[in-house]
Amino acid sequence: MLRPGVLLPLRRNRRRLPLPRWLRLLTAIAACLAQVAASCAPAGPPPPAADSLRVYFLNVGQGDAALIITPDGVTALVDGGDRFRGAELVKWLRSIGLQKLDWVMPSHPHADHIAGLNLVLEELPVSNALLSAQANDTQTYRRQLDLLREKGVPVTDAVEGLTIPLGGHVTATVLNPPAGLLRTSEPEEDNSVVLRVCIAVNCMLFTGDIGDGGERSMIARYGTAPERIRSQVLKVSHHGSAEPNHPDFLTMVQPDVALIGAGLTNPFRHPSQKALNRLGASGAAIYCTFVHGTLLVELTESTYRVQQMRDLAIRPTSRGRVVPAPPLSPEPCRAQ
């Protein structure tokens, strides 16, 4: 029997045979893949510039979804698109490092705004919800209420005048619906939550699917105090349909930029030429998700800008910075 003291010196004196070439190559590839995986691991939400508010207006096809990230890191998801893009939305949120949301803010209970949001509620913890009091008896809406109840998410009723602090100098103010709701021919749409999100004097206005009746009500309520609704960036109502975007409403808002969420070759033919004409006459630069993809709006206390992103494929680097955005496409938004 060999003693350990004899065996160990023999092992040290053995000549090490070189690894086969294929094994060396495989080892090198594995090391490279590990390095790439480490650099692509989520490192938290891509942080805004020190003093900026970021709004990702997401390309979710025929629907609306927007993610707000404030300078303090507060997150709010306004709408969530339809169920066909919900899984993709969840994947994108996780890809930028989001493990929870501070707020979900569905504008109204229609499937192209909340069905994808239901998948988000199933997959991610949510701290608060802001809901329109407008009732709806669809299975999609009932599922949303059940999810909020099951997960113990506190629900705040959206009513005109409510202000939600989002940290720092960022506030979200509800401009619609009024107390008691609106009695119109399209109550679910006209009672959409209209939300004005501001950092100091620079604002973005979210209008849900508010229609002609809702806009006329807001014109009556804010016509003598347009500074309460004026916003540099407008999320165009109802995907650019022909009914809303009344000239008097646009005169109150005075948008420099108008964003439209619509799917390519959608059956509703959104946006309409009528809406594009009205927005063009207001002087706003118009961007559509089916042409320009996901858009990033970045607002500070003194400036704002719009960037074209890479749809739902934004990836943070190991330093928490996003892939550089391509320039905005020169192709104009068009009627369908």
SEKE-996730 format. One record per residue: z, y, x of N, C-alpha, C, CB in turn; residue in one letter. Coordinates in pm, whole numbers, plus 50000, padded with zeros to 5 digits. Atoms other than C-alpha are relative to their C-alpha. Glycine has a CB too. Example, Ala and Ser with C-alpha at 12.3 -4.5 7.8 and 13.67 -1.06 7.14 Angstrom:
<tordrens>
500004988150089507804955051230500005012050090501255000349901A/499944988149918507144989451367500735010949923498585004650041S/
</tordrens>
This chain:
<tordrens>
500004988150086500005000050000500005012350089501235000149903M/500084987849921499045033850139501125009449962498655006849981L/498984989950026501745059550180499345013449975501005000950118R/500584986850026501105094850043499785008050126500875007849906P/500154992249878501635109050392498754996550078501184998050086G/501235004049933498625089750519498795004649922499964984950018V/501154997150085496345096450223499645014950002500294995649858L/500274985650011496695134550210499215005450119501295007649987L/500834995349890495425141050566498574995249992500584995750130P/501365005050013492445118950496499215008549901500024985549956L/500674991650099491615140250187499615013550059500895002049878R/500304986949943491805172350386498844999450097501235005750070R/501055001249900489405159050648498654996149941500394990050102N/501275003850058486765148250398499045011949993500214994249861R/501034989750012483525168050399499635001849853498754996450086R/500334997350139482855184950063498484999949983500595013549954R/501435000650026479435175949930499585012049915499634986849930L/500454988650081477415205249790499724995649856498735006350061P/500275002850141477155207149411498504999249977500635010749909L/501445000350033473785197449265499525013649952499734989349892P/500554986950036471505226949206500135002949851498535000850042R/499944997750145471435221848828501415003549956499524987649925W/498624997150037475245222448815500405014150042500954989750062L/499724986349957475435254549021499385010149904499475002450142R/500694991150093472895270648787500745000749867498564995449978L/499285000450127474815259348479501315007850009500284985649959L/498754992749979478065273348622499765015050000500674995750131T/500334985749995476425306948693499695005549862498825002550094A/500344995750136475015308948340501265001349915499014990249933I/498754999750077478435300848191500835012350036500824987350024A/499244988249957480065328348399499405012749942500045000850152A/500674988150056477455353748284500275001349852498494999250025C/499754999650144477895344147921501435004349970499724986449936L/498614996050019481665347847951500185014950020500924992250095A/499904985649973481245382548100499405008149886499305003450131Q/500634993050112478865393147822500894999649877498634993949967V/499145001450117481205379547554501205009350011500474985649985A/498844991149982484125398747703499625014449977500594998350139A/500414986050016482135431147711499665003449857498815002950088S/500374997550139481075426747346501164998149905498874991049960C/498885002350091484515418447210500415013149933501204994050076A/499604987850069485645443446944501185006550068500334997149855P/498934992649934487805470247099500555010749908499515006250130A/499584990150097488815488046779498825008049954501075009250059G/501114992150050486675511646574499485009350107500415007949877P/500514990449902484325532346788500645013549974498455001049993P/499204988250030486545562746825499135012449984501035002350108P/500694987250008485305596446703500315008250125500415007749873P/499624990349898485185624646952501375005349961498945011750011A/498594996650019488665638846990500285007549871500485008150116A/499734991750117488275662846699499004997849888500015014650039D/501085001650097485505647446487500334989849891498744996050071S/499965009050114485275630746149498664992849995500295007749866L/501245007750004482735602546133499834993449864499984989450111R/500355006950124480995589745822498754991650029499755010149882V/501145009049986478735559245854499434997649860500414986450069Y/500685002150128476305560145560499114987850020499155012849954F/500535013049962475315523745560498774996049920501064989549984L/501195005350065471965508145484500354986549938498814998750101N/499655012350071472965482345222498964996949892501405001149936V/501045002450099469645481145039500185009049879500004985349957G/499904992150123469685492444675501475000949959499144993849887Q/498584998150028473275504644667500555010750091500784986950018G/499334990149917475795527544831501184993750072500475012049915D/498805003549925478415522045101500135009950115499954985250052A/499764990649891479995546345346501394997550058499855014749953A/498725001649932482745541745603500405013250064499934988750107L/499444987849942484915571645693501014996150106500665009049889I/498995001549895486845572346022500425014050044499464991550122I/499524986649968489015602946081500435000650147501175004049908T/499554998949861490125616646420501314992650026500175014550038P/498745007249985493535600546358499854985049980501015005449902D/500245014350016491895566746299500194994749860500884992750090G/499905004450140492395565945921498624995749953500585011549909V/501285005450045489665545045758499954999549848499764986050059T/500205000650145488235546945406498584995149974500255013949932A/501315005250038485365527145254499675005049860499964984450007L/500444994550128483565545944977498844991349951499565015150013V/500965009750053481705519544771499704989150104498695007249960D/500235011349910480475486744918498714992649976501124990649989G/501275006550022476965479144799500114988049907499404995750130G/499995011450091475985448244602500444987350071498614998149938D/499455012449944477075412244653499084993850104500264990149889R/500935006049905473935403144847500215005350141498575002649956F/499754994449867474985426045134501485000150035499455014150008R/498564999649976478755421245105500424992650125500724994449883G/499635007849882479005393945368499575007150128499384986049994A/500504992549884476905414845607500895012050028498545004649976E/499114988549983479175444745544501314995750065500285006649864L/498765005149940482295424245623499784997050148500494987449926V/500315003349860480665411445942499895012750084498694991850009K/500164987549925479745446946046501355006750023499065009549927W/498684993849984483255460245982500794993050110500784999549867L/499285007449895484695432746199499375002150137500024985049967R/500684998349871482065438246468500415012950069498504999749981S/499534987649937483365473546523501525000150016499555012149917I/498585001549970486915460446547500935002949886500345008750110G/499124997150113488225468346200500614987049947499245007349887L/499295011550055490845443246091500665003349866501054995250098Q/499444995850128492065463545792499395013449962501555001050007K/500454987050048491205493945581501185007449939498844998649896L/498934992150061493515522245485499715003049853500195013150077D/500384996750137491565530645168498704993049963499875015249982W/501295002650062488875516844943499875009749884499864984949953V/500224989550099487325542644711498714997549923499975013950068M/501215002250080484805528144464499745011849907500124987049919P/500304988250081482995556144284500004997049851498665005850040S/500045003950141482455537443957499714985049993498915008349921H/500005014750004482395501443832498654993449977500914995549895P/501305006650009478715492443874499814991050121498865010449991H/500075010649899477755461644075499395004550132499224988449947A/500644995849876475535479644328500905009050084498715007249970D/499014992149925478615499344435501264991950032500375012549922H/498705006749982481495474544401499934985150029500815002049878I/500035014549979480255438544428500234996550147498654994249954A/499755002249857480105440244808501425003750039499025008050083G/498624995949974483455458044804500974988849965500345012649920L/499145011450035484955427544633500104990150115499474993049875N/499975009049884483975406244933500875005850111498584997450052L/499144993549900485645431745161501474997949963499685015250010V/498625001950045488825429444951500464985650022500135003749852L/499655014049977488725391544984500294997250147498894990949951E/499965003549858488395392545363500925008850084498635000750056E/499234990749917490305423145490501195005649924499105011450049L/498874993250064493765437445418499645014649970501264999350089P/500244986250042493595470645231501335006249959498975000649881V/498714993750026496475495345210500055007649869500345009350111S/500014991650120495395517644918498634999549935500385014550035N/501264999250074492745520544647500015012349911499774987149917A/500214988750090491405550944463498944995949900499575013050079L/500915005050104489785541944130499795010349891500534987149941L/500264992550122488095559943846500694992949885498475001549974S/499345006050116489965554543521498994995049897500935010149935A/501035004650093486625546743353500004984849994498615005450041Q/499905014550016486955511443213498624993650000500744996649871A/501245007750001484325484343242500384985449979499175002050133N/499625013750034484285448743110499144989650070499904998149850D/500835009849930481925432343358500884990750084498975007250090T/499295009749918482975401643554500295005750139499204987050011Q/499834994249866482475420743880501175009650003498725007350044T/498904990350003484865448643778501344993049976499755010649890Y/498755007350024487465424443640500464993050127499824989749885R/499665006549874487305405643969500635010050097498764993650063R/499434989949911487985437844159501455003149962499175012849997Q/498634997250044491065445643949500924988250032500035002949848L/499195011949968492295409743995500334999650149499264987249959D/499775000149856491875412144373501045010350041498695002450075L/499034989449968493765444944392501404995949957499605013249934L/498705004450051496555430144181500564988650085499874995649853R/499555011649922496725397244374500495004050138498874989850013E/499664995949864496895414944709501035011250005498765004250073K/498964989850005499415440744592499575013550053501174995550077G/500514987249950497205470544675500375011049901498454999450020V/499674988950090498635502944531498735007349956500975009850069P/501184993550056496075519444302500355014149955499434991849881V/499874986050041495765557144259498845003449908500055009650122T/501064995850091493845570443959499365012850051500565002049857D/500734988149956491165595044063499905009849884498584996350053A/500084989750102491475627043864499795013550069501275000249910V/500344986949943490165662043928501245007250052499305008649895E/498924992549939492375681744165500874992050095500865005749894G/499225008449910493935652044345499505001650143499944985249956L/500354998949858494005656744723500704989050077500385013950056T/499475010949919494455627744963499925004050146499234986649974I/500054996849856495455636545322499584987750079501375005050050P/500505011049918493575615145571500345001950148498494998649984L/499564998149863495355627145883499375012250063499704987950081G/500524988349931494975657946098499565010749903498844996250088G/500544989550086492785684345937499034994549897499315010650085H/500945006450092490935659445715500664997749864499484986750058V/499525002350135491395659245338498864994749914500595012949939T/500955004650100489665641645051500485005149865499864984349999A/499634993950128489685660944723499124994649889499895015450008T/500745005150115488685646044389499555011849913500874990049917V/500564989350083486365669644195499584995049862498815006450070L/500405006350126485495645243915500514985750005498435000549979N/500074994950137486355630343668501185009049966499944988449902P/498874992050046488505655443483501014991349926499515011449908P/499005007350078491695644543312499454997349860501345008049992A/500525003450132490805626242994498584994950001500075011849911G/501375004849982487355616743129498995007949918499924985349962L/501104993350069483975629143010499454991049891498885003950099L/500635007350110482445618842679498525003550000500675003449861R/501444997349989478735616942755499234987549959499635004450145T/500835011650034475815593842684500064989250107498565004349978S/499875009549890476385577143024501395001750063498875002150108E/498654996949953480185578143061500384993350131501004996149896P/499615006749876480495552443341499455007250122499524985549999E/500594992949888478135571743565500535014250010498475000249987E/499554986149997479215606843465501475001350037499765006549867D/498615000049957482845597443531500164994050139500874992549901N/499915004149860482005586743886501005008950074498615000750068S/499134992149914484555597544142499135008550091500964990850084V/500674990749909483115628444310501055004550100499375012349923V/499014998249895484895632044642499455009550106500384986550063L/500374990449895484745661344884500924997650120500105014949949R/499245003149880485835651045234499715010850103499654985750055V/500174988349912486425680145471500854998850125500355012849926C/499224997149881487515687145824499875015050021499524991650127I/500034985350003488425723945817498955004649898499675005950141A/500964994550096485375741445663498734991549987499615014050040V/501195008550007482795713845720500284987849912499564995450141N/499715009850105482475689645429498804991049971500435007049874C/501015009150055480585659645292500404996849857499864987050086M/499745002150142480275654944916499434986549957499395011449915L/500415013050054480155619744767499955001149848500994988650045F/500194997550143478775619744413499834987449916498825008749981T/500165012150078478585583144310498664999649931501124998849898G/501235000250081476045579544029500055010549891499794986049938D/499864989750103476955611243842498625004449951500805012050054I/501294996550059474145620543603499955014349950499684990749887G/500214986450049472915651143419501225005249925498785000549910D/498844995550076475895652543182501185003250089500414989549900G/498914997549907478395649843464499775012450085500204988150090G/500314988049921476615676043673500185012749917498564999250054E/499864988150085476495700343381501485003449978499314997949864R/498564997750013480225695743331500565006450127500734986949970S/499514994449875480845702943699499495014250022499594991250118M/500534986349992478585733643685500885009349919498525000649950I/499144991850085480725746643400501385002050062500144993649861A/498654999349945483965739043584500075007450134500564986150017R/499954994449865483015751143931499045011750021499694989350100Y/500994989449985480335777243864500585013250045499285002049872G/499374987349960482795805843908500764998750132500965004749891T/499315002249872484325790244221499224989950083501464995149977A/500845009849929481445773544408500534996250137498615005450015P/499465003449869483395774444734500834987149995500865011550053E/499215012250014485425745244596499144987450009500755000249868R/500905011550000482355722744594498975000650113499294999049866I/501024998049897480145737144870500204990150115500045014550052R/499915010449896479345710545133498735000150084500234986149937S/501155000449910477095708445436499164987349980500475000950146Q/500695012850015476235671845367500254994749859500494989750107V/499925005250137475485657245023499544985649996499145008649903L/500445013550033475435620544932499355001249863501214989550000K/500754997250123472725623244667500384990049891498474999450027V/499575008250112473715610244325498934989949957500375008849884S/500815010250067472315578344173498724996650076499655004549860H/501095005049915470075569144467498735008549990499684985749963H/501164991250011467815599144404499194997849874499114998250118G/500735001950126466935590944043499585013649943500874992349897S/500614987750052465075616643832500975008749922498834996649912A/499164992450092467945627043605500935010150067500824990649920E/499054990449941470625642743833499355009650098501114992550069P/500444990349900470385668344115499375012249934499004993650098N/500434987950072470035697643876499965011750098500965003149881H/500084988749906468915729344058501275008450005498845008849963P/498764992149999472085747743949501124992850075500445003149856D/499005007849927474205719644087499755001250150499984985249956F/500334998949858472375720744420500265014150052498544996250024L/499694986349961472765758544427501485001650030499565009949891T/498554999549975476535753844403500354993050131500774993649884M/499645008049883476675727244673499425006150128499514985649984V/500704994349884474155743944911499974990350119500675013150043Q/499995009749890473625712245120498965003350107499754986049947P/500964999449890471995713945462499334986450021500695004550130D/500475013749981471575676045467500254992249871500724993250121V/499875008550118470965651845178499714985550040499045004649886A/500135014149965471455614245219499804991749873501254995150078L/500315008350116469955588744978500094985350039498585003249944I/499905014449979470945552044963499124992749900501464995349988G/500935007050089468075531344822499324988850078498935009749941A/500675011349937466345498244891498495001650000500384987249930G/501454999449991462745494945001499384992249884499514994350136L/500705005850117460435487344703500984995349893499114988350044T/499035003850103463415486844466499375001349862501285008850010N/500635000150132462605480344097500165012949922500554988849919P/499784987450070463935514443991499145011450055501475003950008F/500874990249933461515532744222500805012350046498865004449906R/499194989449941464345553244372499575001850146501534996749990H/499744987550072464155579944495498765004849925500485010950097P/501124994550078462035598644243499425012250070500475003749858S/500624988049942459575625544342500675012549948498495000349968Q/499314988550058461395649144107501265003550079500374997349853K/498794997649922464645644844299499665005450138500834987250012A/500394995349868462895649144634499525014449996498924991150059L/500474986250014461215680944510501185009649986499065001449880N/498844991350021464525695444393500825001450128500894994449887R/499244999449875466295686444716499255008050105500284985950052L/500804992249906463425700444921500065014849971498564995349997G/499934985950038463515732844725501345006250035499745001549850A/498684994849964467225735944804500115002950150501094990149959S/499984997849856466375736445175500674989050079500675012750029G/499305010749930468145703845258499034991050076500824991649901A/500715010649929466885679545521500374986949933500364999850154A/499785011950082466475646245340499824987450084499034999849879I/500075012749931467195611845484500284988749902500994999550120Y/499865011650089466835578145307500304987650084498724997949915C/499655011949922468375545345420498824990550015501164992849935T/501115009549987465185525645348498965004750101499344997849864F/500884994749895463325548245593500755001250133499435013749959V/499284996349879465985559045843501134990450037500555013849986H/498945009649970468455530045823501385006249985499844994550139G/498634994950003472175535145871500075013450073500984989850063T/499894986549944473075571245941501465003250031499425010549902L/498674995649961476085585446122500085015149987500344995550144L/499724985750014477365619346012501285002950077500135004349848V/498844996349921479735634946262500305014849977499784997150152E/499604986350031481635666246158501235003750081500285001749849L/498824994449936484035687646357500385012649923499755003150152T/499584987850068485845719446260498955011050009501315005050058E/500994989249982482875740146381498554995349994500245006850130S/501395004849995479785717646390499864987149919499554997750146T/500285013150057478125687346235498624995650049500065000249843Y/501305005349960475215664546321499794986549930499904998450156R/500365012850060473375634146183499254991950105499135002049871V/500675008949906472335604446398499534987549927500944996250117Q/500495012750053470265573846318500634988750081498444999350006Q/499355011249933472145541846396499094987849995501374997049936M/500795012449999471015505646423500424991349883500184992450134R/499635007050123471725495846064501374993450015498944989549964D/498705006649993474555470646032500104991650126500244991349876L/499975007449875474335460946398500585008550112498614995150038A/499374991649899476455486946576501004991450077500715012449936I/499115008349919478285470646865500765008850099499204989050074R/499264992549899481125486147065499934993150136501465001849958P/499915005849866481155481047441501474997550031499355009250107T/498615002749963484295470547627500815012850010500054992550132S/499304987249994485125507547656500105006649863499295009450096R/499844994750134484965512247282498945009849957501315006349987G/501074990650036481735532147278498854992549936499515007750125R/501095006850069478825524147052498725000850081499795006049861V/501324999849939475305516147161499345013449970499114988149949V/500634987050027473395549047202499034999349883499275005050124P/500854999950119471625558546881498615005050034500625008849890A/501354994749981467865562946871499875013449929498944990049947P/500194987350071466565597046763499614997649856498935008650070P/500385001250140466075603246393498504998149987500455012349921L/501425002750022462775589346273499325012449943499814987949906S/500714988550055460215616746213499394997049863498905004550096P/500585003650128459015597445908500845005849887499884984649985E/499224993750107460025616645594500424989949895499215011249935P/499635007750117461885602245300498895001549897501395004549943C/501124999550093459375593545029500394993749866498774992950059R/499815006150131459255585244660499424986050001499355008649888A/500495013850006458715548744567499434996949861501144990050033Q/
</tordrens>
